[in-house]
Amino acid sequence: MLQNCDCSGYSREEKGSRMPSQHHTPLPDGMPQLRVMPMPSDANIHGDVFGGWIMAQVDIAGSLPAVRRANGRVATVAVNSFLFKHPVFVGDLLSFYASIVRVGNTSITVYVEVYAERNRLQAETVKVTEATLTYVATGEDRKPRVLPPLVD
């Protein structure tokens, strides 16, 4: 029955019921770039949040440090890696942490981690997604531009 089911994030006993396994991961230090709670319109009829919705939020969170470093407009040019580690449910409070991992002449690569706080009375926190995205700084003409030097 579950041969074609991607049940990663579920223990063997839980795969039949499709209930998430219990994991607790502390939130990283520092402030998240973005915090959002998915609503029913962001999910299928079973309450599982669409992967595309999560990808859009990751893109927004990753763009924030890129925009700061570029001191202006950026465009997403690559999704280098994207891993859904555990399912996300309606009502989870998602925290998106983003950090710059590489800077080129016009490009900025950002690593994004997403954590879900669920069952808030029991304080369960799960790392649900991680991704690496590359942005390119663009000018008013929307063509690549050289990044400004860092100011101390």
N, C-alpha and C positions, 0 to 999 in steps of 0.2 A: 504494500500500500504506500509506503514512504520512499520507494525506490527513486522517484524523480523529485523528491522534496529536498530543498536546501534547508536543512534543519541545523546548520551550524549555530552555535550559541545555545543549544538545547542539550541536556543530558540524555543518555540512552533511555532512561525511564520516562522522561518528559516528552520525547519525540512523538509518541502516540497522541498525547493531549495537546501538543504544540504550545505548552506553557514555557516561559523562559526559565533558564537555569538561574540560580541565585549566585550572583557575583557582587563583590563589593570592592570598589576601587576608590581611593581618595581622589578628590579633585586636585588638579595641579595648583601650585602656588601662583599667585598673581591674579589679575582680573581677566575674566573672559572677554573676548572681542564682541561676543554676541550671546544673548540668552533669549530663548524663545520656547513656547509651549505649543506643540502641534495641536491643531483643532480637528474635529471630525471631517471637515472638508479636505484635509491633508492626508486622509487615510482611506483604505478600502473598507468594505462593509464589516470586516472583522476587527477593525481598530488598529491594523498594522499600517504605519506611516509609509507612504510611497518613497522609494529610494530617490526618485527624481526631485522630490521636495527637499530631502536632506541634502542632495547635491547642490541645489540652488542656495540653501542656507550656508553650506560650506564655502561656496564661491563668494558669497557676500562677506563672510567672516574673514576669508583669506585676503580679500581685496583691501580690507581696512589698513593693515600694516603696509601693504604695497602702495596704497595711495599716500600714506604718510611719508614713506621713504622716497617715492617719486615726486612728492610735493605737487601732486596734480593727478590728472586722469591716467587710468590704466585700463588695459583690456586683457581678458583671460586669453592666453594663447595655447595653453596645454593643461590637461589634467594628467599629470605624470603617473600618479597612482591613486587608487581609491579602494578602500577596503571597508565593507560593512561587517563588523565583528559580531554584533548582536542586534536583534530587532529593536525598533523604536515603536512606542505605542502612544495613542492619543492620551494626553494628560502627563506624559513625561516632561520634566523640565530639562531642556537641553542647554548645555553650556559649551560654547565653541572657543577653543584656545588656539591662537595662531601665532607663529613666529617665523621670521625670515631666516631661511637656511642658506641662501646663495644670492649674490647680487652680481649681475653682469654689467655691460655697458648700457643696455636699454631694458634688461629683464630683471625680474625679482621672483625668486622661487620661495614659496611659503608652505610650511607644514602646518596642517590643521588637525586637531584632535577634538572629538565630540564626546561628551559625557552626558548620560541620562540620569537624572535623579528621579527615582520612582519609589512608590510606597513611602512617601516622605515621613510617615510616622515611624517607620522602621529604618529610615535613612539609608536606603539601598542606592548605591551609585555604580553605574556600569559604563565602561568605555565602549561606545557603540560604533564609532567610525573614526578612521584616520585617512588623511589624504595629503598629497603633495600637488600643488598647482603652480603654474608659472604665469606671471603677468608681464606685460610689456608696457612701459611708459609711452604715452602718446600725446602728441600736441593737439592744438585746436583743429588741425587738418586731419586728425585721427591717424597720423602716420607715426611710426616709432621715433622717439626722441631720446637723446642721451640723458641718463640720470644726473641730477645735480649732485655736486660733491656734498659729503656729510659736513654739517656745521657743528662744531663742538660747543 
